[in-house]
Amino acid sequence: GVQTCALPICQGSTATALTATGTNLLWYTVATGGTGSTTAPTPSTATAGSTIYYVSQTVTGCEGPRALITVTVNALPTTSAGSTIALCKGSATTLTATGGTSYVWSTSATTASINITPTATTTYIVTTSNASNCKATASVIVTVNPIAATPIVTTPVNYNQNDIATILTATGSNLLWYTTATGGVGSSTGITPSTSTIGSTNYYVSQTTTNCESPRATINVVVALGTYTQTISLLAGWNIISFNVSPSNKTIESVFASVLTNLTEVKNADAFWENGQAITFNSLTQISDGAGYLVYLKSASTLTVSGTSVVTPISLSLKTGWNLAGVPSPTAANIVTKIGSNPITSVKDFDGFWNTSGIPSITTFDPGKGYFIFATSPTLIVY
């Protein structure tokens, strides 16, 4: 009989014509009937599966039975190397291939997953084999983007205490702001520094291009004691005033120098100063930060005082009963908010009053003014 041989082949591979050992061979695609061909067929490998071919030989004019040849086309592995990845230079990632029983990467690695830290955009190729030893390749492009340059900043940024600060700025794209040099979560909203406390504070900003964040630039904000001039309008007669600047010379004569010729008397709750009186008889000789004062002028005048801002926080001590207190801040403060839960029942000046039981005619502690404050027990007001 006819001897045949057919080996498994892989889908898409180049097939050769079938062979058999015999004389005057005739090839068929059916087990019986049909017309035989003397030309051996070449199997198609386009589709995975099994196809049966038949072959006979003819000796002394007699055709023998047909031999069966089964051709098996094994499927290729359905492999993947993953989706395209974009990395920032210096970053690592893991590539994972699927769909086979063994793998060979273009890096020579032979595991399904590989760890990579590419320095430039690279195409990685994996050859995957399945149980039939059929092979397929897959590739993945890993794009390496450069780290963004550090944004351009101006540093240091200098303020005087209690200045109105503006939002910090930097030159760059997709800025992120931080309060720490490393870690933390960046904010796309710029930072407005606080100027309430004297000292130095660092803020940080990065920029991001092609999804790669830059190193952080440092902006040093320095808050210092500045020199300010406070202007207080005084009426003829008695006025209640206070200061939010702290002059270097705190003597009454120096502080009230701009209105000295028009000034008659200055006093607080405990002491007084009279113009023209011998120094030894004046019990009030200097002003104190945070204090309130009663001031008497012969005619309306404008008092100007220069000095540094009053250092805050500052606590104003109130005793039980009525107190004369100042406003050591350049900005107005809501009375209810400033008092909070303190045991204070009444606040008044020459323009109006506030208390816990009536409808108030004043609602804020205003810079430059002084106030009579009634406390039911010793307490503090903090600015």
C-alpha positions in Angstrom: 0.0 0.0 0.0 0.9 3.7 -0.1 3.0 5.0 2.8 2.2 8.6 3.9 3.5 11.1 6.4 2.2 14.5 7.5 3.5 16.6 10.3 1.6 19.3 12.2 2.2 22.7 10.9 1.5 26.2 12.3 -1.0 28.6 11.0 0.4 31.1 8.5 3.5 29.0 7.9 4.8 28.1 4.4 3.5 24.6 3.6 5.1 22.1 1.2 3.4 19.7 -1.1 2.3 16.4 0.5 4.3 13.3 -0.2 3.7 9.6 -0.3 5.7 6.5 -1.2 4.2 4.6 -4.1 3.9 4.3 -7.9 1.7 6.4 -10.2 0.2 8.3 -7.3 -3.2 9.9 -7.5 -4.4 12.6 -5.0 -7.9 13.1 -3.8 -9.8 15.4 -1.5 -12.5 12.7 -0.9 -12.4 9.2 0.4 -14.3 7.8 -2.5 -15.2 8.9 -6.0 -13.8 12.1 -7.5 -11.1 12.5 -9.9 -7.5 12.0 -8.8 -4.7 14.4 -9.6 -1.1 13.4 -10.3 0.0 16.6 -8.6 0.4 16.5 -4.8 -1.6 19.2 -3.1 0.0 21.9 -0.9 -2.2 22.4 2.2 -3.5 25.8 3.1 -2.2 27.2 6.5 -4.5 30.2 6.5 -7.0 28.7 8.9 -6.3 26.5 12.0 -7.9 23.1 11.9 -7.5 19.6 10.4 -8.0 18.7 6.7 -7.9 15.1 5.3 -6.3 14.3 2.0 -6.2 10.9 0.2 -3.7 9.3 -2.1 -3.6 6.0 -4.1 -1.1 4.2 -6.3 -1.6 2.3 -9.5 0.4 -0.9 -10.3 -0.1 -2.9 -13.5 -3.1 -0.8 -14.4 -4.8 -1.5 -11.1 -5.5 1.4 -8.7 -5.1 0.5 -5.1 -7.1 1.7 -2.1 -6.6 5.3 -1.0 -4.4 6.2 2.0 -5.5 8.9 4.4 -3.3 11.9 5.3 -4.5 14.2 8.0 -3.0 17.7 7.9 -3.3 19.6 11.2 -2.8 23.4 11.1 -2.2 24.5 14.7 -3.4 28.0 15.8 -0.9 30.7 16.6 -0.9 32.0 20.2 -3.0 35.2 20.6 -0.4 37.2 22.3 -0.1 40.8 23.6 2.6 42.8 25.1 0.3 45.4 26.6 -0.8 48.9 25.6 1.5 51.8 24.7 3.1 53.3 27.7 4.4 56.8 28.4 7.1 57.2 31.1 9.0 60.1 32.5 12.8 59.7 32.1 14.2 57.8 35.0 10.9 56.0 35.8 10.5 52.2 35.8 7.6 50.1 34.6 6.6 46.4 34.1 5.7 44.9 30.8 3.6 41.7 30.8 3.1 39.4 27.8 0.1 37.1 27.6 -1.3 34.3 25.5 1.5 31.7 25.5 3.4 29.1 27.5 6.8 30.6 27.0 8.2 34.0 26.0 11.4 35.5 24.7 11.7 39.3 24.8 13.9 41.5 22.6 15.9 42.2 25.9 16.6 38.4 26.0 14.5 38.0 29.0 12.4 34.7 29.1 9.7 35.6 31.6 6.2 36.7 30.9 6.8 40.0 32.8 9.9 42.2 32.6 10.9 45.3 34.6 12.3 48.1 32.5 13.8 51.6 33.0 14.3 52.9 29.5 16.3 56.0 28.9 14.8 56.7 25.4 11.6 55.7 23.6 11.9 52.0 22.8 9.8 49.3 21.1 9.9 46.1 23.0 9.1 42.8 21.1 8.1 39.5 22.6 8.0 36.2 20.8 5.3 33.9 22.4 5.1 30.2 22.0 2.1 28.0 22.7 1.8 24.3 23.6 2.0 23.4 19.8 5.3 25.3 19.6 3.7 27.8 17.3 5.1 31.3 17.7 3.7 34.8 17.4 5.2 38.2 18.1 3.7 41.3 19.8 5.3 44.6 20.4 4.7 47.6 22.7 6.1 51.1 22.4 7.3 52.7 25.6 7.6 56.4 25.1 10.1 58.2 27.4 9.3 61.9 28.0 11.9 64.3 29.4 11.5 65.6 33.0 10.2 69.2 32.9 12.6 72.0 33.8 12.2 73.6 37.2 9.9 76.6 36.9 11.4 80.1 37.1 10.6 81.9 40.3 11.6 85.1 42.1 13.0 84.6 45.6 13.0 85.8 48.2 9.7 87.6 48.4 9.8 90.2 51.2 6.9 91.6 53.2 6.4 93.7 56.3 4.3 92.1 59.0 0.5 92.4 58.2 1.1 93.6 54.7 -1.5 92.5 52.2 0.2 89.7 50.4 -0.4 88.7 46.8 -0.5 85.2 45.3 2.9 83.7 44.6 3.8 83.4 41.0 6.1 81.2 38.8 6.8 80.9 35.1 5.9 77.4 33.8 3.2 75.1 32.6 0.6 73.3 34.7 2.0 74.6 38.0 1.6 72.7 41.2 2.1 74.4 44.6 3.3 72.7 47.7 4.2 73.6 51.3 6.8 70.8 51.6 10.0 70.2 49.7 9.0 66.5 49.0 5.8 64.5 49.1 2.4 66.0 49.7 -0.3 66.7 47.2 0.2 69.7 44.9 -2.5 72.3 44.3 -3.1 74.0 41.0 -4.2 77.1 43.0 -1.4 79.4 43.8 -0.5 80.1 47.5 -1.1 83.5 49.1 1.4 83.6 52.0 0.4 84.8 55.5 2.1 87.9 56.7 0.7 87.8 60.3 3.8 86.4 61.8 7.4 87.5 61.5 9.8 84.9 60.1 10.8 83.0 57.0 8.7 80.4 55.2 9.5 78.3 52.2 6.9 77.4 49.5 7.5 75.1 46.6 6.3 74.9 43.0 6.7 72.5 40.1 5.6 72.5 36.5 4.4 69.5 34.4 5.0 69.0 30.7 4.0 65.8 28.8 2.8 64.4 32.2 6.3 64.7 33.7 6.6 66.8 36.8 9.7 68.9 37.3 11.8 69.3 40.4 10.3 71.8 42.8 11.5 75.4 42.9 11.7 77.1 46.3 10.2 80.5 47.0 11.4 81.9 50.3 8.9 84.4 51.8 10.3 86.7 54.5 8.0 88.6 56.8 9.8 91.3 58.7 8.9 94.2 61.0 8.3 97.1 58.7 8.1 100.8 59.3 4.6 102.3 58.9 3.0 105.6 59.5 -0.4 105.6 61.3 -2.7 108.6 60.8 -5.4 109.2 63.4 -8.0 112.0 63.0 -8.7 113.7 66.3 -11.6 115.9 67.3 -11.5 118.9 69.5 -12.1 117.6 73.1 -11.8 114.0 74.2 -10.9 111.2 71.9 -10.4 107.4 72.6 -7.5 106.2 70.5 -5.0 103.4 70.1 -2.0 102.5 68.0 -1.2 99.6 65.6 2.4 100.8 65.1 5.1 100.5 67.8 7.4 103.6 67.6 11.0 103.2 68.7 10.6 106.2 71.1 7.4 105.6 73.0 7.5 108.7 75.2 4.3 110.8 75.2 6.2 113.8 73.9 7.6 111.8 70.9 4.5 109.9 70.0 2.3 113.0 70.1 4.9 115.3 68.6 2.7 116.1 65.5 -0.1 117.5 67.7 1.9 118.5 70.8 1.1 122.2 70.7 -2.6 121.4 70.5 -2.5 118.6 73.0 -3.8 119.1 76.6 -4.0 115.7 78.2 -3.4 112.0 77.7 -4.6 109.3 80.1 -5.4 105.7 80.5 -7.2 103.8 83.2 -4.3 104.1 85.6 -2.3 107.2 84.9 -2.3 110.6 83.1 0.0 113.1 81.3 -0.7 116.8 81.2 1.0 119.1 78.7 3.2 121.7 80.4 3.2 119.9 83.7 6.4 119.0 85.4 7.6 115.6 84.4 7.7 114.4 88.0 4.0 114.9 88.3 3.1 113.0 85.1 2.4 109.4 86.0 1.9 108.4 82.3 5.2 108.8 80.4 5.1 106.2 77.6 2.5 104.4 75.5 2.2 100.6 75.5 1.4 98.3 72.6 -2.3 97.3 72.7 -3.4 99.9 75.2 -6.2 102.5 74.7 -5.9 106.2 75.6 -8.1 109.1 76.3 -6.7 112.2 74.5 -7.9 115.8 74.9 -7.1 118.4 72.1 -7.9 122.1 72.0 -8.9 121.8 68.4 -9.3 119.1 65.7 -5.9 117.8 64.5 -4.4 114.8 62.7 -1.9 112.7 64.6 0.8 110.8 62.7 2.9 108.2 64.3 5.6 106.1 62.7 7.0 102.8 63.8 7.1 99.1 63.2 3.9 97.1 63.2 2.9 95.8 66.6 4.2 92.3 67.0 1.4 89.7 67.0 0.1 87.6 68.5 -0.5 90.0 71.4 -2.8 89.4 74.3 -4.7 92.3 75.9 -5.4 91.5 79.6 -8.8 92.6 80.9 -9.6 92.8 84.6 -13.1 92.4 86.1 -15.1 95.5 85.4 -14.4 98.3 82.9 -11.2 98.3 80.9 -9.7 100.8 78.4 -8.2 98.7 75.5 -6.8 99.4 72.1 -6.8 97.8 68.6 -3.2 96.8 67.9 -4.1 95.6 64.4 -4.2 97.6 61.1 -7.5 95.8 60.1 -10.9 95.9 61.7 -12.1 92.9 63.7 -15.7 91.9 64.3 -16.5 92.3 67.9 -18.5 89.1 68.3 -15.8 87.1 66.6 -13.0 88.7 68.5 -14.7 88.3 71.9 -15.7 84.7 71.2 -16.7 83.0 74.5 -14.9 85.4 76.7 -16.8 86.8 79.7 -17.4 90.2 78.1 -20.8 91.9 78.2 -20.4 95.4 76.9 -18.1 97.4 74.6 -18.5 101.2 74.0 -16.7 104.2 72.6 -17.8 107.8 72.0 -19.8 106.7 68.9 -21.9 103.8 70.1 -22.1 100.6 72.0 -22.3 96.8 71.8 -23.7 94.5 74.5 -25.0 91.0 74.8 -28.6 92.1 75.3 -29.3 95.1 73.1 -29.2 96.0 69.5 -25.6 97.3 68.9 -24.7 100.5 67.2 -21.1 99.4 66.7 -20.0 96.0 65.4 -16.3 96.2 64.9 -13.1 97.0 66.7 -11.6 99.6 64.3 -7.9 100.5 64.0 -6.9 103.7 65.6 -9.7 103.7 68.1 -9.9 102.7 71.7 -12.8 101.0 73.5 -14.2 100.7 77.0 -14.8 96.9 77.6 -16.7 95.4 80.5 -15.6 91.9 81.6 -17.4 89.9 84.3 -14.2 88.1 85.2 -10.5 88.4 84.2 -9.9 87.5 80.6 -7.8 88.0 77.4 -8.4 89.4 74.0 -5.8 88.1 71.5 -4.8 89.8 68.3 
